[in-house]
Amino acid sequence: MEDGLQKPYSSAGTNSEEITTDFPAGNAPFSKDPFLASTKWGNQTSVTTFILLGFGGLSHLHIFLFLLFLVIYVMTVTGNILILLLVVANQHLHTPMYFFLGNLSCLETCYTSTILPRMLASLLTGDRTISVSGCIAQFNVFSSLAAVECFLLAVMSYDRYFAICKPLHYASQMNGRFCLQLASGSWVSGFLASTVTTSLLSQFTFCGPNEIDHFFCDFTPLIKLSCSDTSVMELVTFILSCVFTVVGFFFILISYACIMSTILQIPSTTGRQKAFSTCSSHLIVVTIFYGTLMMVYMLPDTATLRALNKMLSVFYTSLTPMVNPLIYSLRNKEVEKAFRKILRKAGLLRKRIAEN
């Protein structure tokens, strides 16, 4: 029996007997699958493991890719944890903007840790196998956090809109209770949406081939391995993608259009330049994140786009989580001031320990 094909198993995790069907040749349901098409009676043997091909075509660059993604992962985790600690420890940063930034930093740390450690281990050891249940679990966590980030970025733009365009109403509108509702709503809605897609995915049967042409368990390459009817799953995923990406992205664009309009009324040229610089950097990161998500999950699955999807996935899984701390926080004077204050306290502490 081929590697990765064992019996018994189904994607829902049942331990029943080998799954077989007795359809005449050529009449097996969903026989577009090459594995079924080549089977005379349509017999199906469920797979228990997948093989993540990752960057298999670049085997001569595996060491370079390992070092590159290791640096990206360390920078991402370090930067986001640092921001989270600064927001929690510094009383001056207990404001709505930094409350949402703390949520984003926590999310980015979990988001990156869902994918990169597994990919780094694969590049280092060459072991590219992952169990079906592990693959579905990775997809569930990744899609949940991606959905949460889509709404959280929209919430952050709403916060900036009120702060800049309606400063007199900001304190009363963006109170602690309302901020908590916005943040918790983003987290709950993201995980609920992912639960819907994961529950549908867990009912599928995967009967070969078992190779996923990606570096993590993503939606499109995963459902291509299923010999079940995926039409409902694809429709639900498309609708949810529209809600979380297109609606969220246009909400952000409208918010920043209002912000830009207000900035143009600032009499100081220096103030306008500073505000434009900050807003433009935010928009660049947001556009990259939403743009790559929409291209991967909403455009038709063509051979040309299939070749680009792996590269586009690197942007929203690795690069944007790394640059978000730099764009949103570390360039901010309040964050820099809080960071220097912590460094001074750490220096004094080391000095006292040395003196004792």
Steps between C-alpha positions, in 0.01 A plus 500: 500500500634851411648727767231707667222260400383285787179348614280564676458880524269780402548877526245513777726283712288183500660161533257307285588235247651583165265724303401347166237573242382282215439733211561376146812634337452854374193561720672555833381824657740793461721285281692813399743384768788323318525238775137400456510528125778244488316256728285254313222470756549835676629337821612770746770460761518790744833667565632560850785736415567781257833606355562875493714557193591848620793636300595156372603639162766712674675221688840663438377810690358322807776623734462856375120482532532354850725787614280759328176382657670446835606867505149605395343286774736623774448864398123456482465334840750733669344817360142403576572370851696818573204716394263289709721530809538877453125548472431291810780644714475871415204692643529772234426245229168393650301672225263360234763516224757302698237262631428399140873491422549262790229275357665515158842412644357202687321388185808535278711294740248214497434542127866462401561221752225294335696470175868592519628254768356206305651632176840560665505144634417369153780704337750385762414130531342427163193345670207642305223271629205620706198302621158573357369612840810715553454657158134583568596640842765725343250623242245569775737708715652683203167590340358609837788738568500632143128581529555666839777716353275614213242634746757629750675712236161647406431576868838674530421720201166588661685601817736726302203650313338609825827623650588722201167592343284527814738572789233664717293180501796259522518461878127439539465274196812285536456418868641188662182298472450579131865419419466166677184425301673582170806288581302203635261522204794472261639193677164325537386564142832377358493174693131442429554542125792259507297249701244490218759424231693256718185303589428462127860405427510238774218310328697455178665176397855524369589202285814605315725632372632635829744772390416864583685743275548761772705570813194481728150355495318765300143483371537463122773233483334309786153462349653388170600178677146420608289248313182645657279770353667832589253737331326604824833550673630717216184712497505554878870587493451749217216675685700518824804626309290781354368597843836499675726637227305713252264659756783555749736642238246749362410606855868576561530692171196713587637568850839607366338712228323695775824519696692631199231761441538620859879500476488730198342763723800504737668840458850377586693353206714292736191363672343406168814323381531305824135395491519402133816298564332306781174440312673399176715241678189359668317483167792326328508220757119467503487491118766227484320291763148532358615501137689171525215339696246600233722379216556160664146429626268687265646484149436195277741212545705518180839349421664844496359607837571157648868557439482842668289401801792352690701820458201719589440291812845596628387863518198452726645215707852634560577850377203704623518353855869597506457861384179578692686576828731735310220675312242530776704536816877515501498819291265661753663746743289382793612142447863607458477700823352203687771272359780734610342524845503121535863487382599757762325299771674184381835679505445624854398152609818347354708770669345429839553126458865561406553725803360235734 
